[in-house]
Amino acid sequence: MARTRFAYIVFVVLSLPVLMVGTALTLLFLLLIFRPPILGDAAIPMGPEIEIPDSRYDLRLYGGPAPEETYFYILFADAPYQRYQSRTLGPLNIDVETVPSVEKEDEGVYRITWGTGPNAPFTVIDVKHRKYIEDSNPDNARNEPFQLEHQ
């Protein structure tokens, strides 16, 4: 009887750490697969999704974490879903509550402007030739083709 009780105690004492380590490794594995974004690194969507007329593209404005408030935009495509590399607009004062304007400049060429006035941030996109014509950030290359984001 004493041997059975001793064996039971040894079994419980040795199996609990093994179960705890197995559970911890399983949770770590799941965390690595479904990693939530770190709040400081997360880009925050700003304003509505901007559908570009007569195309399969839409544009979304994002803002970085607060003190810098650097804004950038990402172009997306449907059928099949594609996400293109982001382009920065830089640290700007954008009223994200204002609906951006989309103006057709030429066949397949659209100007998206956030706000009004001569210094309002903008981008000009050619959906026919799949190029960024220009935007309000002078550091961005002009007439650059859309490039898929590598995930």
N, C-alpha and C positions, 0 to 999 in steps of 0.2 A: 504494500500500500504506500509506504514512504517513498519507494523507488518510483512509482507511478506519479506521485505528486511532484517529486523532484524533477522528473523528466518533463512534466507538463510546465513547470515554472521555467526550466531551461528553454523549452520550445518557445514559449511566449516571449521571453526576454530576448532571444535571438531573432525571432521572426518579426517583431515590431520594427526594429531599425531597418530591416530589409524592405518591409512594406513602405516605410516612410521614405526611404531613398528612392524606391520605385515610383512612388507617387510624385515626389519632387522632380524626378527626371521626366516623367510624363507631362507635368505641368510646364516645365521649362521648354520641352519640345513643342507643346501647343502654343506657348507664348512666342517662340521663335517663328512659328508658321503664321500666327494671327497677331503679329505685333501691332499694338495700337500706336498711333503717331505720338511722338513726344511733343508736348504742347508748344515748346519753344521753337520747334522746327516746322510746325504745321503752317501751311499756307491757308489763308482764310479767303473763301470766295467772297467777292465784293459785287454787289448789284446783280442784276438779272443776266441770264444767259442771252447772248446776242446772236440771233439767227441771221446768217448772211443770205439775202434773197437769191433765188434761182440757183442754189447750190446745196451741197450736202454738208456744208461746214457751219459750225457755230463757234463763237469766241467767248471766252470767259475771263473776267478780270479777277486777279487774286492780289491780296496784300500780305506782306510779311508781318512778322510780329512787331509790335509797337516799339521801340523808340525810333526805328529807322523809317517805318512805313514806306517801304519800297514796293512799288506796284509792278506787276508783270501780267502778261496775258498769255493764254494758251489756246491754240486752235485745235478743234476736235472735228472729226468727220464721222458720218454715219454710213452704214451699209457698204463695206464692213467698218466696224468701229475702229478708229485710229486716233491716236493722240500725238500731236506734234510738239517739238521742243518749244519751251517757253521763251519769250522775249521780254526783256525788262523795259519798263517805262521810266524807271528811276524813282528817286524820292520826290513825290509830287503831292500837291494838295488837290485831291480829287473828291468831288462830292459824289460818293457812291450811291446815294439815294436817287440821283438824277438818272433817268433812262438815257443811255447813250444814243446818239443819232447815227443812223446808217444812211449814207448818201451814195448813189450810184454815180461814179465819175466817167466810166466808159463801159464797154461791153465786158462784163465779168470783173470789173474793178470797182471796189467799194471803199469808202472812207468811213471809219468808225471814230467818232469823237466823243470824249467824255467831258461834258461841260460846254461852256460857250466862251467866246473871246479869242483873241489872237494867240494866247499862250495855253489854250486848252490841249491836253494830251490827246493824241490821235494815232491811228495806224491806217495805212492804205494797203489793201490786200487784193491781189489779182487771183481770183479763184479759177479762172480759165487756164492760166499758165502756171498755177500753183506756186506763187511767189509773194513774198512780203515786199512791196514796192518801197515803202518808207514808213517811219513812225517818228514820234516826237523826241525820241532818244537819239541824239547825234552819234552815240557810240555804236549803235546797231548798224549792221551792214545794209546797204540798199540792194534792191533787186535780188534778194536771197531766196532760193527755193525752199519750200516747206521741207523740213527734215523730221522724220519720225523720231519720237522719243524712244531711247533704248531703255527697256525696263529690265 
